[in-house]
Amino acid sequence: MRSARVRRTITFLSLALLLFSSGCVYLRLLKTKRQMSSFNKYFELNDDHGLTIVFKKPVLLEKDILWLMRYHPV
């Protein structure tokens, strides 16, 4: 019962993201999601100056992240 609700919620959010984002942004988000399945191959955790995630083969653009956040960083 609970897994069906979670699955429905994920499906709804995915469709909402698809409808409200341009196709290019959606495809880059999908590529990033696929990269997450092989985390060690595409990402690196760095703890030199605080915990940071290093993207070895970045797919998302800066404008995509700003669009997702809706605000510019301070």
Buried (B, 14 or more C-beta within 10 A) or exposed (E): EEEEEEEEEEEEEEEEBBEEBEEEBBEBBBBBEEBEEEEEEBBEEEEEEEEEEEEEEEBBEEEBEEEEEEEEEE
